[in-house]
Amino acid sequence: MKVKTMVALLVLVMVVSGALVGCASPAPTAPQGGTSLINDYPSLKPLASFVGEENLSVLNLVGFKAADRAMKELKLEKGDLNILALTDAGYIARIGEYTTEKALDGVMLTSGTSRGKGNLANLHKPHNASLWFAFFDKKSKGCVYLEADNEVLRNYLEREKTGIDAALSEFMKLKDNEIFTKIAKENIDADRLLNNPESWQKKMVAEVFGGNEFSIFTISNLWAMGLPNDFLKVAELHDHICPGLTSGYLIAEYIKKNFPTPAPRYEYTVIAIPPWCKDDALIQIFETNVGHKRLYVKHLTKEQMAQLPEEAKNVANVFIRWPKGAQKGEGLVVGFDWDKAYEGSGTSPKDLKAFDTYKWWWVRLKMDIWMMDYLDKPEELVFAIKEFSVESQAELDNLKAAGVNPLVELGIMPGP
């Protein structure tokens, strides 16, 4: 009896000691009700290590799901430099009250794309745009597009917010077509599109990429050709690449070479006259934002355009450079040679507005490709119209003022 009592006491001591040890050094609490999501889905380990498993969100997982599906469809391994990821996640797009930036971590940690590698494009879409992802293979020109079901995501984000542990594990069990309203794979090789435009036009009308077709195939094809990283950032703001945006990039390159300043945000005043896509490039490259009071927009009517002299018919921008501490500024009016661009690319301006046919996107893509050869020689397409001086702050203020046509003030065109 004594032996049995001693054994029982020894067991009790061991149990109590174990409990005390457990209290002193608690094991990490795994999410999802005590079981680790990583044990069930080992491929999530890089993402969980990066954000912390306890911080995993449904938004991380939707980025993972999109990249995982696309990489398998395209038969690419993580880190392959032939892949370009495009998404509106985290730029502005929201799901109700939830911002979407966490989806970017899922994309990056699963596909191996990143800003630093220059193969992640984060496109600007409005706040209420659908959350979408696209993955482009530079070798095959294949592209996989996935558009998230915002209502499904909203439901799981609400559950996540209220602390329901099973939300993430249940989300991972969903099939791809339960998470994404659209999953499409297409070959978007530029030659294929340009040589058989009627076929692709049907897909444009059907919105195979959720209405993002032009954004995706212009950026992807030019990226495959070696798009500079600063141009990629310009395209992110503008949402696509078109000849108008490229003209802005070339104007910026021309100004950097021929009318430079060490502090463009503070020393340039830019007047867009007339405005077009080019001005988004100038904002991005020089940081001459409207909010910084460094960009002013002046529209020209058809009648005013008709009054422009031949040498100024393709006028684009007025640049005024006023160095810090200087008593006066210098100005340069530049234009863009659209005639050469149309002739060289074998296109016609009348097709730009042919929105009821394939021609509207066909002419833009063809010109995009042709203009890529001029990125390092902007002088071939950008030209100076007039140099001038600005003698006082009052004179500068007048050029910027509402109701004032700076081209009339500078003697480039006649007044009313």
Stockholm file with secondary structure:
# STOCKHOLM 1.0

chainA/1-416         MKVKTMVALLVLVMVVSGALVGCASPAPTAPQGGTSLINDYPSLKPLASFVGEENLSVLNLVGFKAADRAMKELKLEKGDLNILALTDAGYIARIGEYTTEKALDGVMLTSGTSRGKGNLANLHKPHNASLWFAFFDKKSKGCVYLEADNEVLRNYLEREKTGIDAALSEFMKLKDNEIFTKIAKENIDADRLLNNPESWQKKMVAEVFGGNEFSIFTISNLWAMGLPNDFLKVAELHDHICPGLTSGYLIAEYIKKNFPTPAPRYEYTVIAIPPWCKDDALIQIFETNVGHKRLYVKHLTKEQMAQLPEEAKNVANVFIRWPKGAQKGEGLVVGFDWDKAYEGSGTSPKDLKAFDTYKWWWVRLKMDIWMMDYLDKPEELVFAIKEFSVESQAELDNLKAAGVNPLVELGIMPGP
#=GR chainA/1-416 SS CHHHHHHHHHHHHHHHHHHHHHHHSCCCCCTTTTSCHHHHCGGGHHHHHHHCGGGCCHHHHHHHHHHHHHHHHHTCCTTCTTEEEEECTTTTCEETTEECTHHHHHHHHHHCCCTTTTCEEECCCCTTSCCEEEEEETTTCEEEEEEECHHHHHHHHHHHHTTCTHHHHHHHHSCHHHHEEEEEEEECCHHHHHHSHHHHHHHHHHTTTTTCHHHHHHHHHHHHTTCCHHHHHHHHHHSSCCHHHHHHHHHHHHHHHHSCCSCHHHHEEEEESSCCTHHHHHHHHHCCCTTTTCEEECCCCHHHHHHSCGGGTTEEEEEEECCTTCSSEEEEEEEECHHHHHHHHTCCGGGGGCTTSTHHHHHHHHHHHHHGGGTTCGGGTEEEEEEEEECSHHHHHHHHSTTCCHHHHTTSSCCC
#=GC SS_cons         CHHHHHHHHHHHHHHHHHHHHHHHSCCCCCTTTTSCHHHHCGGGHHHHHHHCGGGCCHHHHHHHHHHHHHHHHHTCCTTCTTEEEEECTTTTCEETTEECTHHHHHHHHHHCCCTTTTCEEECCCCTTSCCEEEEEETTTCEEEEEEECHHHHHHHHHHHHTTCTHHHHHHHHSCHHHHEEEEEEEECCHHHHHHSHHHHHHHHHHTTTTTCHHHHHHHHHHHHTTCCHHHHHHHHHHSSCCHHHHHHHHHHHHHHHHSCCSCHHHHEEEEESSCCTHHHHHHHHHCCCTTTTCEEECCCCHHHHHHSCGGGTTEEEEEEECCTTCSSEEEEEEEECHHHHHHHHTCCGGGGGCTTSTHHHHHHHHHHHHHGGGTTCGGGTEEEEEEEEECSHHHHHHHHSTTCCHHHHTTSSCCC
//
